[in-house]
Amino acid sequence: MSDAPRADRLWPESRAARSLDVLGIGQNSYDHVAELEAFPRFAGKAAARRYETLPGGQVATALLGCARLGLRGAFVSTVGDDAPGEAVLRPLRAAGVDVSGVRRIPGAKTQIALILIDRASGERTVVWYRDPRLALEVRDLSRASIERARVLHLDASDPEVACWAADVAREAGIPVVLDADRYRPELDAILRRVDFPIVGLEFAETYTSGGSVTDALVGLSGAGARLAVVTLGPIGALARQGERRIESPAFRVEARDTTGAGDAFHAGFIWALLQGLDAERALRIANAAGALCCREIGAQGGQPDRDALEAFLRAHEPIAWTGP
């Protein structure tokens, strides 16, 4: 990953001094992870061969991934005033992420997720619950906290907050990265404000009402994206930069759990963005980070550090492109 910055870098170099590499605003989660030999039929039962509780959540996990790659991060979120709230913040603190912007909500329970992993494939199904009292509000943020960062990373859990934060970042010349897994119409306002929407296949399909991934990328680009990306799991990622289509194939690994792979992808992409790399190189690094994550159980256990990511990239080549 020692490539020199390219003239066609994803973001023009900023002359502003920033004290923080990435500010993340969004969700965390206390994950109940169960590994199954096979999913039960409807209304059936299945014994778990492994069960444990682990920290997770889209933005929290991406920030942990960024920290392991050597970036300085800070997190704005909410947790309940319960033991899981402390459990989800502990690994972030240990990695050096600033969690002073996380607010504890009296009487609320920290967001939870039930994650069922198919042992044969590593694919997972997620059922989650977020206490409505955990919703972020604009008053939970400050302009100064955003303006000190080189990148703003958002999810779409609280659209009003995401829109406000993205507006502040754009006014300050800070690139905005979005992680969104499910489309709903109220997200259109966010999409008009982000530079790098990185969305999943389910988002792409619902965003275009059953259209193709290509249609989704055209729509995201038309909304104002500098680079729009749809992640396609074991296939890799498909992106659009202006009128240019970019196919970025995945790396083959033995997947134990795909939970957190998208978050690792975002972390790798943000690292590459801050190194001044071009779209192809950034997507290759992001795919490698996602692949490495799949080799461990849980969202955060497989988030690679920089040495592991560099070694993997030296030793592995992507598979042939088989996507749309």
N, C-alpha and C positions, 0 to 999 in steps of 0.2 A: 504493500500500500504506500510505496514511496514515490509514486508518480508525482511529477511536478504539476502545479496548477496549470490549467490549459487556458488558452485565449477564449475558448468557448465554455468557460466555467458556468455552472448553474446560476450563480449569483455574482454580480459585480463586487469586487473587493470594496469593503467599507473602510473609510478613514477614521470613523468614530471609535474612540476607545470604549470598550465594554468590559465590565467586571465579571460578566457571566456568559457562558457559552450558550446555554439553552434554558429557557423557562418553560415548564410544562404546566398546563392548566387542564385539569380533568379528573378522571376517575382512578380510584384504587379499589381493591377488592380482597376479601378474605375467602380464598378458594377451598372448597371441599372437593378433593380430587379422588376419584374412584376408578381403578383400572379393572376392566371387565374382559373375560375371555370372549364374550360375544354379547351384543345388545339383546335384551329380552324382547320377545314379541309383545304386541300391545296388550296391556293389562297383565303382563307376565312378571316374573321375578328373575333376578340374576344375582349370583354371589360375586362380590368384589374380591379380586385376588390381592388387591392392595388399596389402602385408603389412608389419606393424610390431609392435614390442613396446611395450606401454603399461601404466602402473599402473592398478589397479582394485581390486575387492573391495567387497562390500556396505557394510560399516560405514566402511571407509576412505574410500570415495567420498562417502558421505553426510556425513562429517565435513568433507571438502574443500568440499562444497557449502554446508554451514553456515558455514564460515569465509569463503567468498566472499560470503555474505549478511551478514557482519559479526558473527558469533557467535564467542565464545571457546570453543575445543574442546580436548579431550584424548582420546587413543587408547590403549586397552589391547589388546594383541594379541601375536602371536608371528611371527617371520620366521626363515628359515634364516640361516646364517652365510655367505651367498653374495652375489654382486653384485645379483641381483634383489631381495634383501631391502633393500638400500640404495635401489634404484630405486623401490620402492613407497613408501618413507618420504620421499623427497626432496620431492615436491610438497606433502606435508602440512607438513613443516618450513617450506618456503617460504611457505606460507599462514598460518603462525603457530600451527598445531596442536601441542600438547604431545605428543611421542611418547616421553617418558621412561618411560612404562609399557609400551613394546613390548620384549619379551624376545627376544634372539637365541638360537636353539637350536643348539648345536654339532653339526655333522654332518648337520643337516636341510636340506632344500631348501625355499625359499619356495614357497607355494602358486602353482600356475600354472593358467591357463585357455586353452583353444583356442576362439576365437570366430570363427565363420563368418558373414559378413554377406551377405545377398542384396541385391545392388546395386539391384534394381528397387524393392523395398519397404522396405529398411532393417532388416527383421527379422533376428534373429540366432539362431544355435544355439550353445549353450555346452557344452563338454566340459571338466571341471575335475578336478584332482587335488590333494589335500591330504595331505601327509606326516603319518601318525598322530602323529609326535613333536611336531607343532605344536599339539596340543590344549592349550587353556588349562586351568589348574587354579585352584581357589579360592585357593590360596596366592599366585597371581599378582596378586591384588587386595587392596585394603585398604578398610576402611569409610570412612576419611577421604577417599580419592579419590572415592568415590561421593557422600558427604555434602556435598562442596563444589560439586556441580553442580546446576543448575536443572532439567535433564532427563537421564534415562538412556536411551541408545539401544542396543538389543541386536539381535543376530541369534540364530539357534537352533543354531549350529554346535556349541556345548558346553553341553548342557542343564543340567548341574549348576551350572556357573558362572553361567549366566543366571538360574537360580532363586535362587541365593544373592544375586547382585547386586540382583535385583528386590526381594527381601525387605528388604534394607538400604535401598533407595530408598524403598520404601513406608513403612517405619518412620520415615524422615526427611521424609515428606511430599513426595517428589519424583516427578513423573510418569514413567512407563515407556513407551517406544515400542518396538515390536517389528517387525523386518523378517523375515518367514519366507516362503520360496518353495515349500517342499515339506513336506507334513504327514507326520508319523510319530507313533505313539501316545505316545512318550516326551515329546512336546512339550506334552501336556495339562497337565503340572505348570507349565510356563512360562505357558501361556495363562491359568491361574488367577491369575497374579501381575502381568499387564500391564494398563495402562490404555488403550493405543492400539495394538492389533494392526493392522498394515497389511500385508496378505497379497496374493499374486497369485492369478490364476484357477486355476492348477494346484493350489495349496494348498486353495482353497475346494472344488474338486471332489473331492479326495481326503479332505478333512476330513469331508465328509458322505457318503462312499462313493457318489459319483455323484449326489448331490442338487443342488439349485439353489444359486446364489449367495445368494439370500435365506435358504435353510436354513442356509448357512454363517454368515451374519451373525447369525442368531438364536442359533446355537450359541455363537459368540464372545461375543455380548452376555450370554448365560446364564452363561458362564464368568467374567464379571466385568468385561468391557470397558466403559469409559466411552463410547468411540466405537470401533466396529469398522469397518474399511475393507477392501474388496476392490478392487484396481486391475484395470482391464479394458483396458489398452493404449490403442488408438486410440479407444475408446469413452469412456473417462474412469474414474470410480470410483463405486462404490455403497457407501453407508455406513448404519449403524444406530446411532442414539443413543437409548437407552431403547426406546420403542416406535415411534420416528420413523424413517422411511426417508428417506434423503437421496440424491438423484441429482445427481452432479456431472459434467457432460459435459466432454470433452476439448477441446483447441484443435487446429485443423488446421495442420500444418506439413509441409514436404517433408522426410521423414525420411531421413537418411543412415545412421543406426545407432541402434537402440533400446537398445543396451547402456548401462547407467547411468541410464536414465530412471526406473526405480523408486527408485534411490538419490537422484536429484534430487527426486523426489516426497517422499521422507522428509525431505530437507533443508528443502524449502519448508514442509512441514507443521510441522516443529519450529520453524522461524522464526516461523510464524504462531501457534503455540501459545504461544511466549514473548512475543508481542506482545499476548496477551490477546484474540485474535479468536474469533469463533464458528465452528461447524463448517463452515457453508457457505463462509465467506470463506477459512478455512484450506484447504479442499479445492480451491477455485478457484486459490489461489496454488500449491498443490502440483502441480496439473495443469499450470499454466503452466510451472513449473520443469521438469517432466518433458518437456514439449513442446520447450522450448528445448534440452535436452540432446540430443535426437534429431537436431539439425541438424549435429552434428559427429561425427567418427569417434572411437570409444573411449569408455570409461566417464566419463572426467574432463574431456575437452577442452571439452565443451559445458555443464558445470555453470555456471549463470549467476551473475553478481554481482548486487547489489541494484539497481543502475541499469538493467541489462539487463532484469531481471525486471519492474521498475516500468514501463519503456518498453513492453515487450511487453503487459502488462496494459492499459495505456492504449490501445494500438493494435488489440487483438484481442478478439473475443468468442468464447465457446465455441460449438461446434457444437450442433445440436439433439440431445437425448438419444435414443439408439437402443439402449440397453442393456436387460437383463432387467428 
